[in-house]
Amino acid sequence: MERANQTHQDRLVKELRLAGISTIESANVFAHGFMEDFNARSAQAPFGARDLHRPLMPHDDSDEAFAWKELRTVTCNLTLHYDKVMFILEPNEIARPLARRHVAVIDYPNGRLAIRHKGVDLPYRTFDRLQKVDRAAIVENKRLGEVLAFVVERQRERTETRSVKALRRRGQAERPMFNLN
């Protein structure tokens, strides 16, 4: 709700404080009235009554239209970085000549990633620098316990996070502030 083209400008939070609301249930009830009042005060009538929207054509791809696209430079080692992850291109006849050239990293809303050059998706492997050690996945060992405890502690102290520009959040779906249903 606060993301409505940044028109609320933190008004909802201030209104919740003024109303003395501190629970999500109360905020959900209050939000309906707030939205109706805000829309009544700030809505504008359209210039014309005609609906100029066009239906999607069979060749239109909404996933491609809403994907986040960024250009990245391929290194001499056929690697590139995006969102603190190193992508290693598979060395083939298409990827080898791409050293020091630009490719497009396409980040789809559903979390899928593609690396594309001139309309061709390139195969790749990843190396994630922010990957976490899952202690439960490692077999117990007398000598590993202290090392794993040290690694887990360092991971908690790490302040690096993923980019906020990307549409997806690896493994974390964006949740709305309030559930208005």
Backbone as a chain_set.jsonl record, in Angstrom:
{"seq": "MERANQTHQDRLVKELRLAGISTIESANVFAHGFMEDFNARSAQAPFGARDLHRPLMPHDDSDEAFAWKELRTVTCNLTLHYDKVMFILEPNEIARPLARRHVAVIDYPNGRLAIRHKGVDLPYRTFDRLQKVDRAAIVENKRLGEVLAFVVERQRERTETRSVKALRRRGQAERPMFNLN", "coords": {"N": [[0.813, -1.19, 0.0], [1.946, 1.252, 0.738], [3.495, 1.611, -1.443], [2.216, 2.826, -3.55], [2.948, 4.349, -6.053], [4.471, 6.121, -4.585], [2.805, 8.033, -3.483], [1.617, 8.188, -1.027], [3.509, 8.978, 0.809], [4.444, 8.26, 3.412], [2.188, 8.75, 4.898], [0.293, 6.911, 5.883], [1.559, 5.56, 8.022], [1.852, 7.655, 9.835], [-0.841, 8.302, 10.254], [-1.708, 5.92, 11.438], [-0.278, 6.018, 13.836], [-1.415, 8.346, 14.991], [-4.003, 7.44, 15.355], [-3.6, 5.609, 17.294], [-3.069, 2.925, 16.757], [-1.734, -0.297, 16.964], [-1.628, -2.949, 16.284], [-1.657, -5.556, 13.803], [-4.127, -6.522, 12.968], [-5.897, -4.431, 13.684], [-4.787, -2.455, 12.08], [-5.332, -3.457, 9.524], [-8.128, -3.193, 9.428], [-8.332, -0.414, 9.698], [-6.972, 0.404, 7.406], [-8.64, 0.057, 5.157], [-10.599, 2.116, 5.341], [-8.831, 4.292, 5.315], [-7.701, 4.121, 2.742], [-9.989, 4.525, 1.114], [-10.669, 7.163, 1.862], [-8.285, 8.514, 1.154], [-8.176, 8.023, -1.632], [-10.524, 9.327, -2.415], [-9.841, 11.969, -1.884], [-7.573, 12.418, -3.489], [-7.87, 11.378, -6.068], [-8.162, 11.665, -9.631], [-10.216, 12.521, -12.363], [-10.322, 10.788, -15.512], [-8.952, 12.09, -18.643], [-10.374, 11.477, -20.931], [-13.253, 9.451, -21.813], [-12.903, 7.144, -23.226], [-11.575, 3.853, -23.38], [-8.329, 3.183, -23.805], [-6.671, 1.029, -23.626], [-5.059, -1.829, -24.955], [-5.666, -5.2, -25.959], [-3.549, -7.993, -25.061], [-1.363, -9.201, -27.496], [-0.879, -12.255, -29.36], [1.9, -12.585, -29.708], [3.002, -11.064, -27.695], [4.92, -10.982, -24.744], [4.526, -11.089, -21.497], [6.113, -11.811, -19.298], [8.685, -11.303, -20.226], [8.483, -8.572, -20.631], [8.217, -7.537, -18.039], [10.572, -8.203, -16.841], [13.68, -7.603, -15.148], [16.405, -6.031, -16.557], [19.852, -5.972, -17.08], [23.014, -4.822, -18.245], [26.089, -6.549, -18.407], [29.631, -6.939, -18.246], [31.59, -9.42, -19.696], [34.267, -11.206, -18.339], [37.742, -12.019, -19.113], [37.974, -14.597, -18.259], [35.548, -15.687, -18.748], [33.518, -14.993, -16.933], [31.012, -13.256, -15.006], [29.504, -10.791, -12.892], [26.609, -10.501, -10.9], [24.3, -9.235, -8.702], [25.847, -9.921, -6.451], [26.66, -12.487, -7.037], [28.699, -14.761, -8.719], [28.737, -15.546, -12.073], [29.533, -18.154, -14.141], [30.275, -18.65, -17.333], [29.592, -21.311, -19.567], [32.235, -22.662, -21.363], [31.958, -22.458, -24.65], [31.444, -22.458, -28.24], [29.94, -20.182, -28.666], [30.197, -18.619, -26.325], [32.969, -18.205, -25.898], [34.076, -16.101, -27.627], [33.048, -13.876, -26.316], [34.506, -12.555, -24.376], [35.289, -9.631, -22.624], [33.091, -8.344, -23.656], [29.691, -7.152, -23.77], [26.9, -8.606, -22.128], [23.456, -9.415, -21.582], [21.865, -9.591, -18.483], [19.072, -11.122, -17.413], [16.542, -10.841, -15.221], [13.905, -12.456, -14.148], [10.527, -11.946, -12.907], [9.612, -14.242, -11.58], [11.852, -15.337, -10.458], [13.599, -16.692, -12.083], [16.635, -16.661, -13.919], [18.407, -15.382, -16.722], [21.109, -15.329, -18.984], [21.93, -13.49, -21.69], [22.932, -13.092, -25.062], [22.689, -11.34, -27.979], [20.084, -12.415, -28.405], [20.407, -15.099, -27.748], [20.305, -17.478, -25.239], [22.705, -18.088, -22.784], [24.469, -20.888, -21.457], [25.269, -21.428, -17.99], [27.1, -21.598, -14.842], [26.925, -21.087, -11.287], [28.488, -19.193, -8.657], [28.01, -18.469, -5.482], [28.735, -15.915, -3.358], [27.545, -15.187, -0.987], [26.482, -17.415, 0.098], [25.194, -19.581, 2.581], [26.293, -21.687, 5.253], [24.741, -24.656, 5.979], [24.183, -26.085, 8.847], [22.791, -28.38, 9.59], [22.899, -29.967, 7.373], [25.37, -31.062, 7.346], [27.305, -33.777, 8.387], [27.666, -34.748, 11.761], [30.727, -34.2, 13.451], [33.523, -34.468, 15.503], [35.629, -32.676, 15.161], [34.67, -30.83, 13.33], [32.666, -29.368, 14.565], [33.457, -27.029, 16.095], [34.588, -25.448, 14.094], [32.398, -25.082, 12.367], [30.692, -23.691, 14.084], [32.157, -21.339, 14.348], [32.053, -20.421, 11.663], [29.272, -20.023, 11.327], [28.862, -17.967, 13.173], [30.39, -15.909, 12.007], [28.912, -15.542, 9.687], [26.584, -14.469, 10.712], [27.511, -11.991, 11.512], [28.101, -10.773, 9.147], [27.452, -8.121, 6.935], [26.727, -7.867, 4.349], [24.311, -7.728, 1.772], [21.798, -8.691, -0.613], [21.179, -7.075, -3.764], [18.964, -4.282, -3.946], [17.805, -3.532, -6.224], [17.076, -5.603, -7.866], [14.313, -7.633, -8.897], [13.594, -9.983, -7.662], [14.047, -11.678, -4.56], [16.29, -13.711, -3.403], [14.939, -16.635, -2.435], [13.272, -15.33, -0.685], [10.189, -14.159, -0.597], [8.633, -11.104, -1.38], [6.71, -9.547, 1.043], [3.542, -8.072, 1.637], [2.93, -5.053, 3.529], [0.537, -4.963, 4.967], [-2.163, -7.237, 5.184], [-4.787, -7.015, 3.197], [-7.006, -8.518, 2.719]], "CA": [[0.0, 0.0, 0.0], [2.832, 2.412, 0.771], [4.216, 1.708, -2.698], [1.323, 3.337, -4.581], [3.654, 5.427, -6.747], [5.013, 6.995, -3.546], [1.892, 9.146, -3.257], [1.228, 8.249, 0.382], [4.584, 9.708, 1.485], [4.486, 7.895, 4.828], [0.982, 9.241, 5.581], [-0.384, 5.833, 6.577], [2.237, 5.319, 9.295], [1.497, 8.772, 10.725], [-2.252, 8.158, 10.613], [-1.806, 4.805, 12.375], [0.185, 6.514, 15.139], [-2.412, 9.272, 15.527], [-5.174, 6.674, 15.763], [-3.207, 4.728, 18.391], [-3.159, 1.542, 16.282], [-0.448, -0.97, 17.114], [-1.712, -4.352, 15.884], [-1.898, -5.746, 12.374], [-5.571, -6.66, 12.764], [-6.48, -3.084, 13.716], [-4.288, -1.733, 10.915], [-6.071, -3.931, 8.357], [-9.451, -2.569, 9.468], [-8.13, 1.017, 9.476], [-6.443, 0.639, 6.066], [-9.73, 0.177, 4.185], [-11.12, 3.483, 5.431], [-7.774, 5.213, 4.91], [-7.596, 4.088, 1.279], [-11.172, 5.176, 0.535], [-10.532, 8.59, 2.094], [-7.157, 9.011, 0.36], [-8.572, 8.009, -3.036], [-11.53, 10.368, -2.624], [-9.174, 13.281, -1.87], [-6.493, 12.608, -4.449], [-8.161, 10.794, -7.377], [-8.51, 12.595, -10.697], [-10.998, 11.92, -13.442], [-9.525, 10.677, -16.744], [-9.193, 13.138, -19.642], [-11.411, 11.024, -21.843], [-13.982, 8.282, -21.338], [-12.536, 5.964, -24.02], [-10.55, 2.955, -22.847], [-7.319, 3.052, -24.849], [-5.864, -0.161, -23.422], [-5.209, -2.814, -26.011], [-5.458, -6.56, -25.446], [-2.256, -8.584, -25.386], [-1.309, -9.932, -28.756], [-0.268, -13.576, -29.142], [3.359, -12.517, -29.674], [3.427, -10.307, -26.518], [5.418, -11.82, -23.649], [4.501, -10.241, -20.305], [7.27, -12.137, -18.459], [9.835, -10.578, -20.78], [8.26, -7.132, -20.442], [8.386, -7.165, -16.634], [11.869, -8.682, -16.341], [14.723, -6.606, -14.896], [17.502, -6.319, -17.477], [21.069, -5.193, -16.867], [24.17, -5.243, -19.03], [27.287, -6.888, -17.651], [30.788, -7.233, -19.083], [32.164, -10.741, -19.477], [35.715, -11.129, -18.149], [38.53, -12.939, -19.951], [37.738, -15.947, -17.736], [34.143, -15.987, -19.046], [32.691, -14.818, -15.736], [30.409, -11.948, -14.799], [28.912, -10.677, -11.562], [25.295, -9.874, -10.796], [23.676, -9.406, -7.39], [26.852, -10.562, -5.602], [26.834, -13.876, -7.449], [29.55, -14.892, -9.9], [28.207, -16.443, -13.086], [30.621, -18.717, -14.945], [29.712, -19.112, -18.601], [30.142, -22.562, -20.081], [33.079, -22.324, -22.519], [31.54, -23.083, -25.9], [31.754, -21.621, -29.402], [29.232, -18.899, -28.563], [30.661, -17.85, -25.175], [34.41, -17.873, -25.934], [34.389, -14.769, -28.182], [32.375, -12.809, -25.568], [35.392, -11.93, -23.395], [35.295, -8.164, -22.672], [31.903, -7.858, -24.369], [28.518, -7.017, -22.915], [25.771, -9.534, -22.22], [22.315, -8.98, -20.778], [21.389, -10.46, -17.411], [17.626, -10.916, -17.359], [16.051, -11.329, -13.932], [12.453, -12.536, -14.3], [9.808, -11.808, -11.633], [9.429, -15.535, -10.912], [13.119, -15.766, -9.893], [14.454, -17.286, -13.107], [17.661, -15.772, -14.453], [18.951, -15.761, -18.018], [22.188, -14.503, -19.506], [21.61, -13.519, -23.108], [23.717, -12.282, -25.997], [22.065, -11.328, -29.311], [18.918, -13.283, -28.427], [20.737, -16.49, -27.423], [20.559, -17.721, -23.819], [23.987, -18.753, -22.582], [24.504, -21.762, -20.279], [26.186, -20.926, -16.963], [27.103, -22.118, -13.479], [27.007, -19.958, -10.364], [29.24, -19.257, -7.414], [27.356, -17.485, -4.622], [29.604, -15.509, -2.254], [26.754, -15.027, 0.233], [25.901, -18.704, 0.45], [25.321, -19.887, 3.995], [26.526, -23.074, 5.622], [23.621, -25.251, 6.683], [24.786, -27.017, 9.788], [22.042, -29.64, 9.627], [23.235, -30.767, 6.205], [26.71, -31.613, 7.521], [27.346, -34.856, 9.364], [28.376, -34.37, 12.99], [32.11, -34.617, 13.547], [34.111, -33.782, 16.656], [36.506, -31.585, 14.739], [33.946, -29.843, 12.536], [31.745, -28.59, 15.388], [33.986, -25.707, 16.418], [34.76, -24.696, 12.852], [31.072, -24.68, 11.901], [30.209, -22.642, 14.99], [32.88, -20.131, 13.955], [31.518, -19.973, 10.38], [27.923, -19.517, 11.566], [29.012, -16.677, 13.863], [30.861, -14.929, 11.01], [27.803, -15.267, 8.781], [25.657, -13.563, 11.414], [28.124, -10.665, 11.57], [28.247, -10.232, 7.791], [26.455, -7.094, 6.637], [26.427, -7.839, 2.926], [22.97, -8.171, 1.393], [21.543, -8.684, -2.043], [20.817, -5.797, -4.346], [17.548, -3.94, -3.835], [17.319, -3.232, -7.56], [16.536, -6.806, -8.48], [12.915, -7.899, -8.573], [13.453, -11.13, -6.776], [14.884, -11.758, -3.359], [16.583, -15.145, -3.39], [14.322, -17.423, -1.381], [12.432, -14.52, 0.2], [9.165, -13.444, -1.341], [8.266, -9.836, -0.74], [5.421, -9.634, 1.714], [2.947, -6.747, 1.824], [2.947, -4.562, 4.886], [-0.715, -5.371, 5.596], [-2.994, -8.125, 4.39], [-6.055, -6.314, 3.096], [-8.081, -9.454, 2.367]], "C": [[0.857, 1.254, 0.0], [3.568, 2.595, -0.546], [3.371, 2.287, -3.815], [1.928, 4.58, -5.224], [4.167, 6.495, -5.794], [4.118, 8.209, -3.283], [1.505, 9.271, -1.787], [2.259, 8.994, 1.221], [4.56, 9.505, 2.995], [3.254, 8.376, 5.607], [0.312, 8.148, 6.409], [0.233, 5.585, 7.95], [1.865, 6.416, 10.297], [0.046, 8.671, 11.178], [-2.452, 7.005, 11.602], [-1.359, 5.243, 13.772], [-0.854, 7.421, 15.779], [-3.655, 8.539, 16.033], [-4.857, 5.707, 16.899], [-3.27, 3.258, 18.029], [-1.78, 0.902, 16.356], [-0.504, -2.448, 16.734], [-2.045, -4.451, 14.402], [-3.393, -5.85, 12.096], [-6.25, -5.294, 12.735], [-6.042, -2.281, 12.501], [-5.019, -2.161, 9.652], [-7.457, -3.305, 8.294], [-9.329, -1.086, 9.126], [-7.728, 1.305, 8.025], [-7.541, 0.798, 5.029], [-10.299, 1.593, 4.182], [-10.102, 4.511, 4.977], [-7.673, 5.274, 3.396], [-8.785, 4.78, 0.613], [-11.071, 6.69, 0.68], [-9.423, 9.176, 1.22], [-7.529, 9.075, -1.115], [-9.608, 9.087, -3.334], [-10.88, 11.75, -2.686], [-8.202, 13.477, -3.019], [-6.768, 12.054, -5.846], [-8.524, 11.886, -8.375], [-9.268, 11.85, -11.777], [-10.125, 11.824, -14.69], [-9.887, 11.785, -17.73], [-10.31, 12.753, -20.598], [-12.044, 9.751, -21.318], [-13.583, 7.001, -22.084], [-11.442, 5.161, -23.325], [-9.549, 2.68, -23.965], [-6.373, 1.872, -24.615], [-6.093, -1.13, -24.575], [-4.994, -4.203, -25.421], [-4.06, -7.056, -25.832], [-2.363, -9.359, -26.69], [-0.666, -11.295, -28.492], [1.258, -13.536, -29.036], [3.883, -11.711, -28.477], [3.822, -11.267, -25.398], [5.499, -10.951, -22.396], [5.656, -10.55, -19.363], [8.5, -11.369, -18.927], [9.69, -9.076, -20.55], [8.527, -6.697, -19.008], [9.712, -7.629, -16.037], [12.823, -7.505, -16.166], [15.921, -6.988, -15.759], [18.669, -5.394, -17.17], [22.173, -5.737, -17.759], [25.342, -5.499, -18.104], [28.398, -7.21, -18.645], [31.353, -8.596, -18.701], [33.681, -10.578, -19.344], [36.416, -12.096, -19.098], [38.341, -14.394, -19.516], [36.312, -16.422, -17.956], [33.285, -15.973, -17.785], [32.079, -13.425, -15.765], [29.749, -11.964, -13.436], [27.568, -9.978, -11.659], [24.721, -10.227, -9.436], [24.565, -10.239, -6.457], [26.969, -12.064, -5.837], [27.728, -13.87, -8.683], [28.925, -15.933, -10.823], [29.364, -16.867, -13.978], [29.987, -19.283, -16.205], [30.387, -20.399, -19.024], [30.974, -22.22, -21.322], [32.654, -23.117, -23.761], [31.814, -22.103, -27.039], [31.042, -20.275, -29.372], [29.845, -18.034, -27.47], [32.128, -17.423, -25.281], [34.704, -16.501, -26.523], [33.781, -13.606, -27.384], [33.258, -12.146, -24.514], [35.473, -10.432, -23.68], [34.142, -7.588, -23.494], [30.735, -7.834, -23.401], [27.495, -8.112, -23.203], [24.661, -8.978, -21.335], [21.996, -10.029, -19.729], [19.917, -10.13, -17.253], [17.099, -11.632, -16.129], [14.522, -11.294, -13.978], [11.761, -12.436, -12.944], [9.624, -13.126, -10.884], [10.731, -16.094, -10.343], [14.068, -16.396, -10.891], [15.43, -16.239, -13.625], [18.132, -16.291, -15.799], [20.085, -14.805, -18.351], [22.101, -14.634, -21.016], [22.555, -12.614, -23.895], [23.114, -12.447, -27.386], [20.942, -12.354, -29.425], [19.172, -14.739, -28.071], [21.017, -16.591, -25.928], [21.832, -18.553, -23.677], [23.924, -19.658, -21.361], [25.562, -21.26, -19.299], [26.089, -21.753, -15.7], [27.232, -20.919, -12.562], [27.938, -20.268, -9.203], [28.713, -18.119, -6.556], [28.25, -17.162, -3.434], [28.841, -15.401, -0.936], [26.081, -16.315, 0.667], [26.163, -19.004, 1.92], [25.542, -21.376, 4.209], [25.318, -23.558, 6.414], [24.17, -26.353, 7.576], [24.086, -28.369, 9.8], [22.408, -30.547, 8.459], [24.602, -31.436, 6.337], [26.67, -32.653, 8.627], [28.154, -34.405, 10.574], [29.776, -34.969, 13.006], [32.731, -33.815, 14.687], [34.913, -32.566, 16.235], [35.773, -30.498, 13.977], [33.072, -28.927, 13.389], [32.221, -27.187, 15.672], [34.138, -24.845, 15.171], [33.406, -24.213, 12.333], [30.478, -23.603, 12.786], [30.871, -21.311, 14.651], [32.306, -19.553, 12.658], [30.124, -19.375, 10.554], [27.983, -18.148, 12.236], [29.458, -15.592, 12.88], [29.742, -14.574, 10.039], [26.792, -14.334, 9.429], [26.191, -12.132, 11.43], [28.197, -9.997, 10.204], [27.112, -9.258, 7.487], [26.093, -7.037, 5.168], [25.022, -8.372, 2.678], [22.855, -8.128, -0.119], [21.142, -7.286, -2.481], [19.33, -5.534, -4.167], [16.964, -3.615, -5.202], [16.618, -4.429, -8.178], [15.107, -7.049, -8.026], [12.766, -9.012, -7.563], [14.341, -10.955, -5.562], [15.121, -13.231, -3.158], [15.968, -15.834, -2.185], [13.422, -16.631, -0.459], [11.44, -13.767, -0.662], [8.858, -12.149, -0.61], [6.874, -9.978, -0.152], [4.843, -8.238, 1.873], [2.96, -6.345, 3.299], [1.704, -5.013, 5.649], [-1.43, -6.315, 4.654], [-4.372, -7.517, 4.362], [-7.205, -7.22, 2.708], [-8.908, -9.803, 3.578]], "O": [[0.522, 2.227, -0.676], [4.205, 3.627, -0.753], [3.8, 2.235, -4.967], [1.489, 5.704, -4.98], [4.281, 7.66, -6.175], [4.603, 9.277, -2.91], [1.106, 10.349, -1.345], [1.909, 9.583, 2.244], [4.645, 10.465, 3.76], [3.273, 8.406, 6.838], [-0.181, 8.412, 7.506], [-0.488, 5.418, 8.933], [1.598, 6.133, 11.464], [-0.267, 8.922, 12.342], [-3.28, 7.107, 12.507], [-1.984, 4.884, 14.77], [-1.149, 7.29, 16.967], [-4.281, 8.956, 17.008], [-5.761, 5.051, 17.415], [-3.501, 2.419, 18.9], [-0.79, 1.463, 15.884], [0.507, -3.139, 16.858], [-2.64, -3.541, 13.824], [-3.874, -5.322, 11.093], [-7.081, -5.028, 11.866], [-6.828, -1.513, 11.948], [-5.301, -1.327, 8.792], [-7.913, -2.926, 7.216], [-10.129, -0.559, 8.352], [-8.105, 2.34, 7.475], [-7.394, 1.597, 4.105], [-10.46, 2.195, 3.12], [-10.458, 5.494, 4.326], [-7.571, 6.359, 2.824], [-8.609, 5.536, -0.343], [-11.354, 7.424, -0.266], [-9.611, 10.229, 0.61], [-7.235, 10.066, -1.784], [-9.57, 9.697, -4.403], [-11.318, 12.607, -3.452], [-8.022, 14.604, -3.481], [-5.945, 12.254, -6.74], [-9.117, 12.902, -8.013], [-8.986, 10.687, -12.063], [-9.273, 12.685, -14.91], [-10.979, 12.35, -17.67], [-11.096, 13.599, -21.022], [-11.463, 9.052, -20.488], [-13.89, 5.899, -21.63], [-10.505, 5.723, -22.757], [-9.878, 2.023, -24.953], [-5.38, 1.727, -25.327], [-7.201, -1.229, -25.102], [-4.218, -4.36, -24.479], [-3.471, -6.592, -26.809], [-3.334, -10.074, -26.937], [0.027, -11.46, -27.489], [1.847, -14.367, -28.345], [5.094, -11.674, -28.259], [3.127, -12.251, -25.143], [6.433, -10.164, -22.247], [6.143, -9.645, -18.685], [9.264, -10.848, -18.114], [10.68, -8.389, -20.299], [9.017, -5.59, -18.786], [9.94, -7.457, -14.84], [12.786, -6.539, -16.928], [16.398, -8.121, -15.705], [18.495, -4.184, -17.019], [22.263, -6.94, -18.0], [25.564, -4.765, -17.141], [28.137, -7.694, -19.746], [31.564, -8.884, -17.523], [34.305, -9.888, -20.151], [35.775, -12.884, -19.792], [38.527, -15.313, -20.313], [35.909, -17.449, -17.411], [32.43, -16.838, -17.595], [32.566, -12.531, -16.458], [29.468, -13.029, -12.887], [27.404, -9.003, -12.391], [24.666, -11.401, -9.067], [24.09, -11.141, -5.767], [27.336, -12.815, -4.934], [27.532, -13.062, -9.59], [28.624, -17.052, -10.408], [30.089, -16.025, -14.508], [29.253, -20.271, -16.155], [31.596, -20.565, -18.863], [30.477, -21.56, -22.234], [32.961, -24.302, -23.889], [32.364, -21.026, -26.809], [31.505, -19.322, -29.998], [30.0, -16.828, -27.662], [32.482, -16.354, -24.785], [35.527, -15.779, -25.96], [33.988, -12.45, -27.753], [32.79, -11.247, -23.816], [35.695, -10.014, -24.816], [34.225, -6.457, -23.972], [30.797, -8.437, -22.329], [27.259, -8.489, -24.351], [24.912, -8.164, -20.446], [21.87, -11.213, -20.041], [19.558, -8.983, -16.987], [17.192, -12.854, -16.008], [13.918, -10.228, -13.861], [12.351, -12.804, -11.928], [9.491, -13.118, -9.66], [10.738, -17.199, -9.8], [15.236, -16.615, -10.572], [15.082, -15.065, -13.752], [18.245, -17.501, -15.999], [20.022, -13.616, -18.036], [22.186, -15.734, -21.563], [22.92, -11.525, -23.451], [23.037, -13.559, -27.908], [20.853, -13.076, -30.418], [18.239, -15.542, -28.088], [21.869, -15.873, -25.405], [22.015, -19.569, -24.348], [23.386, -19.257, -20.328], [26.604, -20.741, -19.699], [25.137, -22.508, -15.501], [27.612, -19.838, -13.012], [28.145, -21.42, -8.824], [28.937, -16.947, -6.86], [28.502, -18.026, -2.593], [29.445, -15.515, 0.131], [25.196, -16.294, 1.523], [27.241, -18.709, 2.437], [25.047, -22.212, 3.452], [24.924, -22.939, 7.403], [24.568, -27.417, 7.103], [24.732, -29.397, 10.001], [22.244, -31.764, 8.545], [24.952, -32.288, 5.521], [26.07, -32.431, 9.679], [29.194, -33.762, 10.434], [29.972, -36.119, 12.613], [32.484, -32.616, 14.814], [34.87, -31.532, 16.901], [36.214, -29.349, 13.977], [32.766, -27.812, 12.968], [31.457, -26.236, 15.505], [33.846, -23.649, 15.196], [33.278, -23.065, 11.908], [29.822, -22.689, 12.286], [30.215, -20.27, 14.665], [32.094, -18.345, 12.557], [29.829, -18.325, 9.982], [27.211, -17.258, 11.88], [28.949, -14.472, 12.925], [29.635, -13.424, 9.613], [26.205, -13.492, 8.75], [25.419, -11.175, 11.369], [28.342, -8.777, 10.118], [25.947, -9.549, 7.756], [25.24, -6.243, 4.773], [24.597, -9.347, 3.298], [23.722, -7.589, -0.807], [20.81, -6.43, -1.66], [18.523, -6.461, -4.228], [15.752, -3.439, -5.329], [15.661, -4.267, -8.936], [14.737, -6.709, -6.902], [11.888, -8.965, -6.701], [15.279, -10.158, -5.57], [14.197, -13.942, -2.765], [16.414, -15.644, -1.054], [12.853, -17.201, 0.473], [11.813, -12.838, -1.379], [8.829, -12.104, 0.619], [5.966, -10.484, -0.811], [5.575, -7.306, 2.209], [2.997, -7.193, 4.19], [1.786, -5.397, 6.816], [-1.302, -6.188, 3.436], [-5.063, -7.496, 5.38], [-8.289, -6.728, 2.394], [-9.859, -10.578, 3.474]]}, "num_chains": 1, "name": "protein.A"}
